[in-house]
Amino acid sequence: MTASSTTGNRLKKSHKLSIAGVTTVAAAAVSFSLIPGHASAESQSKDVAASASIAPAAWNIANGSGQAAAVHQSLTSQNNIADRVAEIHAKQGPAATVKADAKDKADIKKKAAAKAKAKKRAAEKAKANRSADRKPTYANNLNGWIKEALSIMKKEKIPGTYEGLHRNIIRESSGDPRAINNWDINAKNGVPSIGLLQVIKPTFDTYHVKGTPHSQYHPVANIVAAANYAADRYGSIDNVDSAY
């Protein structure tokens, strides 16, 4: 075969495409002829095109696309969990609510008790502070010593008056808390009379009032101990008019 005849018989690329197009059209025509009814060629063409575009998506769903299957499974699982939680809440809801209410009430009661206790402590502290503020002060002289001694005697229920104490103090020591008798029988016996009301140590120790200094020379302690002794022996310091 010559080169020219070979070239003439060989199909060009454009010819092949034309033939393919004709074949496609022919196949489409055959398909159209198989569609029942009296639809027009235009509507039949649209149906074929629509079928061609839907087919791949339908194939993917039918064959279980990985993403679609995962989403479906996740939604199903979440729905199952939600249903289970709702069921548990429905069963335990009333009991849990009662328990929570009881706990809340207990907490409120506990806080109220703590608040009341703190309020009580604050009130007691305030009262103590007021008492401390009201505590009287006494002058550091004979008048102040007698007044302070009288306040203690009142608490201890020891009888005596300002006049009875003052009168006996002046006679015994002239109001000198450091006064001491070194010449009478008590001094000779080794227990001299000391202080405002000239009390010997054995008497002072026996009738000393708790809360006052344990010293014969302390003016208030001396007065209170002597008044306590006089009340025991004479009924009251007011009844003493001489050495006692």
C-alpha distance (Angstrom), angle and dihedral (degrees) to the residues before:
residue distance angle dihedral
M1 . . .
T2 3.74 . .
A3 3.73 124.9 .
S4 3.76 92.2 -112.0
S5 3.80 94.4 51.4
T6 3.80 90.8 47.8
T7 3.75 91.3 52.2
G8 3.79 91.3 47.8
N9 3.78 93.4 51.1
R10 3.87 95.7 44.1
L11 3.80 113.9 95.1
K12 3.72 115.1 -124.4
K13 3.87 120.4 -131.1
S14 3.79 91.2 -109.3
H15 3.79 90.1 52.9
K16 3.79 91.1 52.3
L17 3.80 91.1 52.4
S18 3.78 90.6 49.5
I19 3.77 91.6 51.7
A20 3.80 90.9 48.0
G21 3.78 89.9 51.3
V22 3.79 91.3 50.7
T23 3.78 90.4 48.8
T24 3.80 90.9 51.6
V25 3.79 92.3 48.9
A26 3.77 90.2 48.4
A27 3.77 91.2 51.5
A28 3.76 90.8 48.4
A29 3.77 89.8 50.2
V30 3.77 90.8 52.5
S31 3.80 89.6 50.0
F32 3.79 92.4 50.1
S33 3.77 90.2 50.7
L34 3.79 89.8 56.0
I35 3.86 95.1 54.1
P36 3.81 108.5 100.0
G37 3.77 123.8 -127.2
H38 3.72 134.3 37.3
A39 3.78 100.7 -72.9
S40 3.76 116.6 148.4
A41 3.76 122.4 -105.7
E42 3.80 89.7 -109.5
S43 3.82 94.6 55.4
Q44 3.78 90.9 43.6
S45 3.78 89.6 53.1
K46 3.82 90.9 51.9
D47 3.83 91.8 50.4
V48 3.78 91.2 52.1
A49 3.81 91.5 49.5
A50 3.79 91.9 48.3
S51 3.78 91.4 49.1
A52 3.76 90.0 50.6
S53 3.84 92.7 51.8
I54 3.86 94.8 45.9
A55 3.77 95.9 45.7
P56 3.87 97.8 75.6
A57 3.84 93.0 49.6
A58 3.78 91.7 46.8
W59 3.77 89.2 49.9
N60 3.81 92.1 51.9
I61 3.84 93.0 51.3
A62 3.80 92.3 43.3
N63 3.76 90.2 51.8
G64 3.87 93.4 48.4
S65 3.78 107.5 -106.7
G66 3.87 106.2 -136.3
Q67 3.80 95.0 -127.7
A68 3.81 95.1 46.3
A69 3.81 92.0 47.4
A70 3.82 91.8 50.1
V71 3.81 92.9 49.7
H72 3.80 91.4 48.1
Q73 3.82 92.0 49.2
S74 3.84 92.5 47.4
L75 3.82 92.6 51.0
T76 3.79 91.4 47.7
S77 3.82 91.1 50.2
Q78 3.82 93.0 48.3
N79 3.78 91.8 49.3
N80 3.82 90.4 51.1
I81 3.84 91.7 50.4
A82 3.81 92.3 47.3
D83 3.80 90.7 50.4
R84 3.83 90.9 49.9
V85 3.82 93.2 48.9
A86 3.79 90.6 48.8
E87 3.80 89.9 50.1
I88 3.85 91.8 50.5
H89 3.81 92.1 47.6
A90 3.80 90.1 48.3
K91 3.82 90.4 53.9
Q92 3.80 99.2 40.2
G93 3.80 100.1 29.9
P94 3.83 99.9 95.8
A95 3.83 94.6 43.4
A96 3.80 92.4 45.6
T97 3.80 90.6 48.6
V98 3.82 92.2 50.5
K99 3.80 90.9 48.0
A100 3.81 92.0 49.0
D101 3.81 91.2 48.3
A102 3.81 91.1 50.3
K103 3.80 91.0 50.2
D104 3.80 91.5 48.6
K105 3.81 91.0 50.4
A106 3.81 91.3 48.4
D107 3.81 90.9 50.1
I108 3.80 91.5 48.9
K109 3.81 91.4 48.8
K110 3.80 91.4 48.1
K111 3.80 92.5 49.4
A112 3.81 90.9 47.3
A113 3.81 91.1 51.5
A114 3.81 91.6 48.9
K115 3.80 90.4 48.3
A116 3.81 91.8 49.4
K117 3.81 90.9 48.8
A118 3.79 91.9 49.8
K119 3.80 90.0 47.8
K120 3.80 90.6 51.0
R121 3.81 91.9 50.2
A122 3.79 90.4 48.9
A123 3.81 90.7 50.2
E124 3.82 91.8 49.2
K125 3.79 91.0 48.2
A126 3.80 91.1 48.9
K127 3.81 90.1 49.1
A128 3.81 91.2 50.2
N129 3.78 90.1 49.2
R130 3.80 91.0 49.7
S131 3.80 90.2 49.3
A132 3.79 90.2 49.9
D133 3.78 89.8 48.9
R134 3.81 90.4 50.0
K135 3.79 93.3 48.7
P136 3.79 104.2 120.5
T137 3.74 122.4 -124.4
Y138 3.77 121.1 -139.0
A139 3.74 130.2 -151.3
N140 3.79 116.3 -110.4
N141 3.78 94.3 -117.5
L142 3.81 139.3 83.1
N143 3.79 93.3 -79.6
G144 3.82 92.0 50.1
W145 3.82 93.4 45.0
I146 3.81 92.6 52.6
K147 3.82 92.5 47.4
E148 3.79 92.7 49.2
A149 3.83 90.5 46.7
L150 3.82 90.1 51.3
S151 3.85 91.6 52.9
I152 3.81 90.0 53.4
M153 3.81 92.4 44.6
K154 3.81 89.4 52.9
K155 3.83 91.8 54.6
E156 3.79 91.1 46.3
K157 3.81 92.4 44.1
I158 3.81 93.1 -120.9
P159 3.80 110.6 154.3
G160 3.81 122.1 -128.4
T161 3.78 143.1 108.7
Y162 3.76 136.2 -131.7
E163 3.80 90.1 -108.7
G164 3.81 94.4 51.0
L165 3.81 93.0 48.8
H166 3.80 95.0 44.1
R167 3.79 93.7 48.2
N168 3.80 94.7 51.4
I169 3.82 93.7 42.9
I170 3.80 92.2 54.9
R171 3.81 91.4 49.4
E172 3.81 95.2 46.3
S173 3.84 103.8 39.3
S174 3.81 109.4 -4.0
G175 3.83 86.0 -118.7
D176 3.83 96.9 -59.2
P177 3.84 111.6 136.4
R178 3.84 89.8 -163.4
A179 3.80 94.2 55.8
I180 3.82 115.8 129.6
N181 3.81 132.3 -179.5
N182 3.77 111.5 -139.7
W183 3.83 99.6 168.1
D184 3.87 109.8 53.7
I185 3.79 127.8 87.7
N186 3.78 92.4 -88.0
A187 3.79 91.3 56.1
K188 3.82 89.8 48.8
N189 3.79 87.7 52.8
G190 3.80 90.3 52.9
V191 3.79 97.4 -107.0
P192 3.80 106.6 95.7
S193 3.79 121.3 -168.8
I194 3.83 110.6 -103.6
G195 3.80 138.9 -171.2
L196 3.79 138.7 8.7
L197 3.81 95.1 -34.6
Q198 3.83 96.0 28.8
V199 3.81 98.8 -118.2
I200 3.81 121.4 178.4
K201 3.80 117.6 -132.2
P202 3.85 98.1 -109.2
T203 3.81 89.9 53.0
F204 3.80 92.5 44.5
D205 3.82 92.3 50.1
T206 3.80 92.1 48.9
Y207 3.80 97.0 47.5
H208 3.81 100.3 31.5
V209 3.82 111.4 135.8
K210 3.79 116.1 -131.0
G211 3.78 113.3 -115.1
T212 3.80 95.0 38.9
P213 3.83 123.7 94.3
H214 3.79 113.5 -86.5
S215 3.79 95.0 -124.0
Q216 3.81 130.5 109.7
Y217 3.80 89.3 -147.4
H218 3.81 94.4 57.2
P219 3.84 103.7 100.8
V220 3.82 98.6 -144.4
A221 3.82 95.0 41.5
N222 3.82 89.7 48.7
I223 3.81 93.8 50.5
V224 3.83 94.5 46.9
A225 3.83 93.9 46.9
A226 3.84 92.1 47.9
A227 3.83 91.5 47.0
N228 3.83 89.9 49.1
Y229 3.81 90.3 51.7
A230 3.83 93.0 45.9
A231 3.83 90.7 49.8
D232 3.82 90.1 52.6
R233 3.82 94.3 47.5
Y234 3.82 104.8 27.8
G235 3.80 104.6 18.3
S236 3.82 93.6 -111.6
I237 3.79 141.4 6.4
D238 3.79 84.7 -113.6
N239 3.80 88.5 70.8
V240 3.82 93.4 58.3
D241 3.82 116.5 95.7
S242 3.81 101.8 157.4
A243 3.74 142.3 17.5
Y244 3.75 108.5 -32.4
